[in-house]
Amino acid sequence: MAKIVFGVATSHSPQLSTPVDKQHLHAERDKGKKRTHYRGGFYSYDELVEMNKHRNLLPEVTEEKWQENFNQWEQRIVEVQEQLLAAKPDIAIVIGDDQWEIFQDDGMPAFSIFWGENIEVIPKEKLMPSMEPSRWANFGERREAYACHPELGKHIIEKTIAAGFDVAQLTRQAEGRGIGHSFIFTRRRIMKEEMQIPMVPVMINTYFPPNQPTVGRCYAFGKALKQAIESWDSDLRVAVIASGGMSHFVVDEELDRLLLKALQTKDEQLLAAIREDHLHEGTSEVRNWIVAAGALEHLNMEVIDYIPAYRTVAGTGCGMGFASWK
């Protein structure tokens, strides 16, 4: 039977791949947003400044601090790459979310799995100025294809359906719709160049109501994913990779640390304490971590690092998380 030998979860924010001298573009975008979600509500930039003025975030939003954060997460990405390479997986199950990339308003499934031969990167012609510096790592610079694993993908679909999950399936992409940045970032930044292993893309609708799966449903789906992988008649080694999160576009250190504790201790009751109405916008991507944790429940989780990366005194930014399971 196939064996899950390693797991990893990382943030994939474009901020991670933006040079420090361009980080200010993210801050300017934050300031220009009319409404930003935070803990169940939506607020203007000025309202967020007022809410966070007691925290004295000025030292967190200097270029010196941004450089410190950048150096720290670059080191963590290298560590994750080396751990993944050392695990020697034959296949990667990559759990990410779709943000109007393959799926749009004509159909947005809660859970979906791609089981075609290859999945294609189709770069967007034009990105926001703040996103252009990280195009190489998140959005693609050229049209290219990543090898997938149809046999395992199909097997997982069949077994998770049998376990009671209504999983959408696809073997090709609609014209002009490329794979999302969850998967591009995984290939470009988490896998070393020599790791040309096939992937099975698993897509969770974290972003778009009203059919986002709940925290509990995500953890249960992860368990079903584990059972499906381990029931596959093969001796291949499998890695599970979660891409996305943590809290953004307002950093919520309390939520991030609660999630990390719940996943590390495998405490489903603590996990259930996370409020669903807090999981909107980028913070919603922690659902990818939760699915992975369910699939990796038999392994021990190590929190490699957590970096609250603030961009403005309003508390906007991204909680950068890095974890592995062995």
C-alpha positions in Angstrom: 0.0 0.0 0.0 1.1 3.6 -0.6 2.6 5.4 2.4 2.4 9.0 3.5 5.9 9.7 4.6 6.0 13.5 5.0 3.9 16.6 5.2 4.4 20.3 4.9 2.3 23.5 5.1 3.5 26.9 4.2 2.1 30.4 3.4 2.3 31.3 -0.2 1.6 35.1 0.0 3.1 37.1 -2.9 4.7 39.1 -0.2 7.0 36.1 0.4 8.4 36.5 -3.1 8.5 40.3 -3.3 11.9 42.1 -3.0 12.1 44.3 0.1 12.4 47.5 -2.0 9.0 46.6 -3.5 7.2 45.6 -0.3 5.7 49.1 0.0 3.5 48.2 -3.0 1.6 45.8 -0.8 1.1 48.5 1.9 -0.2 50.9 -0.7 -2.7 48.4 -1.9 -3.9 47.8 1.7 -4.4 51.5 2.2 -6.4 51.8 -1.0 -8.9 49.0 -0.2 -12.4 50.2 0.6 -13.2 47.3 2.9 -11.0 44.6 4.6 -12.2 41.7 6.5 -11.1 41.1 10.1 -12.7 38.8 12.7 -16.2 38.7 11.2 -16.5 42.3 10.2 -15.4 44.5 7.3 -13.6 47.8 8.0 -12.1 50.7 6.1 -8.4 51.3 6.4 -8.9 54.3 8.8 -11.2 52.1 11.0 -8.4 49.5 11.2 -5.9 52.1 12.1 -8.1 53.3 15.0 -8.7 49.7 16.1 -4.9 49.0 16.2 -3.5 52.3 17.4 -2.9 50.9 20.9 -0.5 48.2 19.5 2.2 50.6 18.4 2.9 48.8 15.1 5.3 51.5 13.8 8.4 49.4 14.5 6.9 46.5 12.5 6.5 48.5 9.3 10.0 49.9 8.7 12.1 48.7 5.8 14.6 47.3 8.3 11.9 45.1 9.8 10.7 44.0 6.4 14.3 43.0 5.5 14.6 41.1 8.8 11.3 39.2 8.0 12.4 38.6 4.4 15.7 37.0 5.5 13.9 34.9 8.1 11.3 33.4 5.8 13.9 32.9 3.0 15.8 30.7 5.4 12.6 28.8 6.4 11.7 28.1 2.7 15.2 26.6 2.3 14.6 24.4 5.3 11.3 23.2 4.0 12.8 22.5 0.6 15.6 20.4 2.2 13.2 18.5 4.4 10.9 17.7 1.5 13.9 16.5 -0.6 15.2 14.4 2.2 11.8 12.6 2.6 12.2 11.3 -1.0 8.5 11.3 -2.0 7.4 9.8 -5.3 4.2 11.9 -5.5 3.0 15.1 -3.9 -0.7 15.6 -2.9 -0.9 19.4 -3.1 -3.8 21.0 -1.2 -4.6 24.5 -2.3 -7.5 26.9 -3.1 -8.8 28.3 -6.3 -9.3 32.1 -6.6 -11.2 32.4 -9.9 -8.5 30.6 -11.8 -9.7 27.1 -12.9 -13.1 27.7 -11.3 -15.2 30.8 -11.6 -18.8 31.8 -10.9 -20.1 29.2 -13.4 -19.1 26.5 -10.9 -17.2 26.6 -7.6 -17.1 23.1 -5.9 -16.4 22.8 -2.2 -13.9 20.0 -2.9 -12.3 19.1 -6.2 -9.5 16.9 -7.5 -7.6 17.1 -10.8 -6.7 13.8 -12.3 -5.5 14.6 -15.8 -2.0 13.9 -17.2 -0.8 17.5 -16.8 -2.1 20.7 -15.4 -1.1 23.9 -17.1 0.1 27.3 -15.9 -1.5 30.1 -18.0 0.0 33.4 -16.9 -2.3 36.4 -16.6 -1.4 39.1 -19.0 -1.8 41.9 -16.5 -1.4 41.9 -12.7 -1.8 44.6 -10.1 1.4 46.6 -9.6 1.9 45.0 -6.1 1.7 41.5 -7.6 4.0 42.0 -10.6 7.3 41.6 -8.6 6.2 38.1 -7.4 4.8 36.9 -10.8 7.7 34.4 -11.1 6.7 32.6 -7.9 2.9 32.9 -7.8 1.4 33.6 -11.2 3.8 32.2 -13.8 6.0 33.9 -16.3 5.4 31.5 -19.2 2.9 28.8 -20.2 4.1 25.5 -18.8 2.7 22.2 -17.6 3.2 20.3 -14.4 3.0 16.5 -14.5 0.1 15.0 -12.5 -0.8 11.4 -11.4 -4.1 10.3 -13.0 -4.1 6.9 -11.4 -3.8 8.1 -7.8 -6.0 11.1 -8.5 -8.8 8.9 -9.7 -8.4 6.5 -6.8 -8.7 9.3 -4.3 -11.8 10.6 -5.9 -13.5 7.2 -5.8 -12.5 6.5 -2.2 -13.5 10.0 -0.8 -16.8 9.7 -2.7 -17.4 6.3 -1.0 -16.5 8.0 2.3 -19.4 10.5 1.9 -17.7 13.5 0.3 -19.1 15.0 -2.9 -15.8 15.6 -4.7 -15.8 17.3 -8.1 -13.4 15.9 -10.6 -11.7 17.2 -13.7 -9.1 16.0 -16.2 -8.7 19.2 -18.2 -9.0 22.9 -17.9 -11.4 25.2 -19.6 -9.8 27.4 -22.3 -7.7 30.1 -20.8 -8.0 29.0 -17.2 -4.7 28.2 -15.6 -3.8 26.4 -12.3 -3.9 28.7 -9.2 -1.0 30.2 -7.3 -1.3 27.6 -4.5 0.2 25.1 -7.0 2.6 27.4 -8.8 4.2 28.5 -5.5 4.5 24.9 -4.4 6.4 24.0 -7.6 8.5 27.1 -7.8 9.4 27.7 -4.2 8.7 24.5 -2.1 10.0 21.9 -4.5 13.7 22.1 -5.4 14.5 22.1 -9.1 15.5 18.4 -9.0 12.2 17.4 -7.5 10.2 16.9 -10.7 7.7 14.6 -9.1 4.0 14.4 -10.2 1.3 16.1 -8.1 -2.3 15.5 -7.4 -4.0 18.9 -7.1 -6.7 19.0 -4.4 -8.7 22.2 -4.4 -10.7 23.5 -1.5 -13.2 26.4 -1.9 -11.8 28.4 1.0 -12.7 31.8 -0.4 -16.2 32.0 -1.9 -19.4 31.7 0.1 -21.8 30.1 0.5 -20.4 26.6 0.1 -17.1 26.8 1.9 -16.5 23.6 3.9 -16.5 24.1 7.7 -13.4 23.6 9.8 -14.7 20.2 11.0 -15.6 19.1 7.5 -12.1 20.0 6.3 -10.4 18.0 9.0 -12.7 15.0 8.3 -11.9 15.3 4.6 -8.2 15.2 5.4 -8.8 11.9 7.3 -10.7 10.5 4.3 -7.8 11.6 2.0 -5.3 9.7 4.2 -7.5 6.5 4.1 -7.7 6.8 0.3 -4.0 7.3 -0.2 -3.1 4.4 2.1 -5.6 2.1 0.4 -4.0 2.6 -3.0 -2.3 -0.6 -4.2 1.2 0.8 -4.6 4.5 1.0 -2.8 5.1 4.6 -3.7 6.0 7.3 -1.1 3.6 10.2 -0.8 4.0 13.7 0.6 1.1 16.0 1.5 1.6 19.7 1.0 -0.7 22.5 2.1 -0.3 25.8 0.4 -1.7 29.1 1.7 -2.6 31.2 4.8 -2.2 32.2 7.4 -4.2 35.2 8.6 -4.4 38.0 6.0 -5.1 40.7 5.0 -5.1 41.7 8.6 -2.6 39.8 10.7 -4.4 37.9 13.5 -1.7 36.5 15.7 -4.2 35.1 18.2 -6.0 33.1 15.5 -2.8 31.9 13.9 -1.3 30.6 17.2 -4.6 29.0 18.2 -4.6 27.1 14.9 -1.0 26.0 15.1 -1.6 24.7 18.7 -4.7 22.8 17.7 -3.0 21.2 14.7 0.2 20.4 16.6 -1.7 18.8 19.6 -4.3 17.1 17.3 -7.0 18.7 19.4 -10.2 18.6 17.4 -12.1 20.3 20.2 -9.7 23.3 20.2 -9.8 23.4 16.4 -13.6 23.6 16.6 -13.2 26.8 18.6 -12.1 28.6 15.5 -15.0 30.7 14.3 -16.1 30.2 10.8 -16.9 33.9 10.3 -13.3 34.7 11.0 -12.2 32.6 8.0 -12.7 35.0 5.1 -10.4 36.5 2.5 -6.9 35.2 2.8 -7.4 33.9 6.3 -9.8 31.3 4.8 -6.8 29.5 3.3 -6.0 28.0 6.8 -8.6 25.4 5.7 -5.9 24.0 3.4 -3.7 23.4 6.5 -6.6 21.8 8.3 -7.2 19.3 5.5 -3.5 18.5 5.5 -3.4 18.0 9.3 -6.3 15.5 9.0 -4.4 13.6 6.4 -1.2 13.7 8.5 -2.7 12.9 11.8 -0.4 9.8 12.1 2.7 11.9 12.0 4.1 14.5 14.4 3.8 18.2 13.5 6.7 20.6 14.0 6.0 24.3 13.8 9.1 25.5 12.0 8.3 29.2 12.3 5.6 31.8 12.5 6.3 35.3 11.4 3.6 38.0 11.8 4.6 40.2 8.8 2.9 43.6 9.1 2.7 46.0 6.3 0.9 49.0 7.8 0.0 50.5 11.2 -3.6 49.3 10.5 -2.3 45.7 11.2 -2.6 44.7 7.5 -0.2 42.1 6.3 0.1 38.3 6.5 0.9 35.7 9.1 3.7 33.6 7.5 3.6 30.1 8.8 5.9 27.1 8.1 5.3 23.6 9.5 6.2 20.0 8.7 5.0 16.5 9.7 7.4 13.5 10.1 
